[in-house]
Amino acid sequence: MKQDAARLLDSAAISGVYLFPQPRTVADPCIVGIDEIELACYRRIVQTDWLTLVHFHGNGEAIADYVPEMADAFARLNLNSLFVEYRGYGGSTGKAQLVSMLGDGQTVLESLGIVAEKAIVFGRSIGSLYAIELVQRQPNVAGLILESGIADPAERFLAYADVNTLGCTPDEVRTAANCFFDHQKKLSNYRGPTLIMHTEGDQMVDVSHAERNYQWVGASCKRLLRFVQGDHNSIMAWNQQEYFEAIERLVVAIHEWREGRVV
C-alpha cells in the first residue's frame, strides 16, 4: 500500500507538476551525499555552541535565493544556519520527488553531526512538509518554525496535478498523501517551542492552514503570528522587522523552555 502511494506521489503527474527545480547555485556549497545523490546545501558556522537554524525553502526557490542575506540575518540572532537543498535543485543531483526526499533532512543533519537538540527546524511553504517530517523523526529538535506552511498537502497536490493522466481519483490521491503527509499526527507528537507565521492575504496557501497546524502541534509553548500585510511570496519583505523579532523571541523561548521557565 505505501509503495503504491509513494509511486503515485513521486510520479511525473504529481511531483513533476508540483516541484519546480531551480538552477540557481551557491558558490561554496556544503555537499552531502545520500547514496549516489549529492545535495548541494549551504552551511554557516559562526560559533560552534550556537543553535543551528535548518531551513527548507519553497517549491519554486533555491537556497541561492537566501544566501548570504538570510544567513547573515540568522547570524545576527546568534544562530548558525544550514540551508538544505532539494534533489534536482540548485547544484544538487537526483530527481525532485515528494516522498523520496522525505528522509533527506535527517540524513543531512546526521552527516554534518548536528544533533537534534541544537537545531531549530524552519519550513517555508512546501518546506513545511520536510520540516514537519524532520521533527517527527527527531522529536528532540530544539524548535520549529513554519512560514506560510501547509496543513493539507493533498489539497495542494490536487490543485496542480492532472489526476486523469494517472487513472486515479482525487480520493486516491488524498489517501496516498495521508500515508506520508499526515501533519496532524506528526505535529501532535512534537513538544518543542513552535512559531507559525502566515499572512492573512496568502493567495496560494490559505491562512486556515496555519490555524490547523497551530491547533495540531503538541507544544505548549507555541505562537501563531498572522500578518496583515504581504502574501505568500512577500511575507518576509513586508514584515521584516516583526518577522525576525518573532524568530528572536522563539530563540529566547527555547532557552527558557530548556531551563524550565516556560511550560
N, C-alpha and C positions, 0 to 999 in steps of 0.2 A: 504493500500500500504506500509506504513512504517513498520507495524507489519510484513508483509511478508518479507520485506527487512531485518529487524532485525533477523528474524528466519533464513534466508539464511546465513547471515554473521556470526551469532553465532553458526551455525551448526558445527558438527564434521568435515565435509568435507572442511570447510574454517578455522574457528577459531582453530579447532583441529589439523590442519597441519601447521598453521602459528604461533601459540603461543606455546612456549616450556617452560612450567613451570619448574623452577629450585628449588631444595630443600634446597639450602644454606640459613642459617638463621643468624640473628644478635643476640648477647647475651642479648641486652637490647632494645627490640623493643618498639615503641610507638604504642599502639593498638588503632585503630579507628574502631568503629562499624558502619556498614551500614546494617540496618535491622538485619538479622540473620547472617550476614557475618562479620568477623573480618579481618581487614587489618593490617598486622604487619609491620608498617612503621618505620622509624628512624628519630629522630629529635635532632638537636644540637642547643642549645641556648647559645650563648656566651655573647651577650649583647642585652637586650630587645629592644633597639632603632635601632638596625641594620636591614637592609633588610634581608629577608629570601630567599635563593635560593631553589626553589621547583623542584626537579629532578625526571624525568621519564626515566627509563632505557630501554635498548633494549629487544627484544623478547627472546633471549637466555641467559639473565643475571638475576641477582637478586641484591637487594640492598646490600647484603653482599659482593658483588664484589667491592663496592665503599666505604664501611665503614671499618675503620675510615679514610683512606687516603684522599678520596675526601672531606670529611667533614673538615679535617684538612686544606686542600688547600683552601677551601672556607673561613674558619675562618681567614686565613692569608690575605684574601682580605676584611676583615671586613664584612663578611656575616655569618648570621646564616644559617642553612640548614635543609631541610626536604626532605627525600628520600621516595617517595610514592611507596609502594609495590603493585603489581597487585594481583588480586584474583587468588588463586591457586599457587602463587609463594611464595618462602621462607616460612615464618611462617603464611601466610595468608590462611584463609579458602575460600570456594567458588570455582567457576569454572571460568577459564580464557576464556572470550568471548569478542570479539572485541567491539560489541555495548553495551553490558550490563555494561562494565566498563567505558563508556564514562563520566558519571557524577561523578565518584569516586573522581577525583581531587578536584572538587568544594566542595564535601561533606567533604573531609579531611580538607581542609582549614577552612571551617566553623566550623567544630567540634573542631579544635585546636585554633580557634579565630585569625587566620591570615587573615588580611584584604588585599584585592587585591593591594591596593596602597603600601603595604610593601612587596610584593612578586615579585621575578624575576622567571619566569617560564622557565624551561630548559627541552627540549625533545630531547633524543638521539634515532636515528633510529626509531623504532616503537613508541618510547616515544613521537615523534613529533606529532603523532595523538592525544595524550592526552594533550600535551602542547597547541596545536592549538585549541583544543576544549575548554580548560580552558580559554584562552584569549578571545574566543568568548563569553563565559558565563560571564567572568569577564573582560570587556574591560578596566578597570582602573588598571589592572596589571602593575606594575612599569616597567617591561622589559621582553623581550622574547629572548631566545637562542634556536636555532635549530642546533643540531650537527648530521651530516650525516642523515638529515631529509628526509621525503618522501613527494613529491608533489602529486603523483597519487597513492593512496593506492590500487586502483583496479588493477593496473599493478603488484603490489607486491602480492596481493591475488591470482591472476591468475597464477603467477609464481610457486606457491606452491600447489594450490588446484586442485583436480580432479573433474571438474565440471560434468563429465559424471555420477558420482555417485549421483549427485544431480538432474539429469534430467533437467538441465537448460543450457542455452547458455552463452558464455562469455559476451555477451551484457547485459544479465540479471544480471550478477554479477556486471558489470560496473554501471548499473542503480541503483542497490541496494547500492553500495558503494557511489554513488553520493548523496543518501538520507542522509547519515550520515557523509561522509568524503569529502565534497566539500571544499577543502582547499583554493581555490581561493576566494570563497565567505567569508569564515571565516576570512582569513588573511586580506582581503581588508578593514575590519572594525576595525582592530587594529592599533592604532596610537602611541603606546609607542616605545621607543628605542629598536632596534632589532639587534641581531647578528646572522648571519648564517655562520656556519663553515662546510667545506666539503673537502675531498681530491680529487685531480684530478684522483687518481688511485683507487677510490672506485669501487670494483668489484661487489658489491651487489646492491647498490643504486647509479645509475649514477649521476655525478655532475650536470647534467641538472635538477635534482630535486631541488637542491639548487638554481639554477638560476631562476626557476619558482617561488619558494617560495619567493625569494628576490624580484622578479618583482611584485608579488601579494600583499605583505604586505603593508598596508596603511601608515606605518610610514614614516616620512620624515627623521628621524634620524635612518638610518639603514646601516649595513655593511655586505658585503659578503666576507668572508675570505676563499680563496682557497689555500689549502696546496699542495705542490708538493710531499712531502714525506708521506708515510703511506697509509693505505687503510681503509676499513670500520671499522675494529676492532682494528686498531693501530693508529688511528688519533691522540689521545692524547699522546701516548707513543713516537711517532716520532716527535711531535711538541710541547712538553710540555711547553717550555718557552713562545713561541708565543701564544699558546692556552690560558694560564692563563693570559697573558698580555692583550689579547683581551677581556677576561671577566672583568678584572680590568678596562680597558678602557670603557667598557659598563657601569659599575657601576658609573664611573665619569660622563659619558654622561647622565645617569638617573638623577643625582643630578643637573647637569647643565640644563637639559631639564625642570625640575620642577621649576627651578629659572628663566626660560625664556631666558636662554643664548644659547640654541640650538633650532633651528627651523626645 
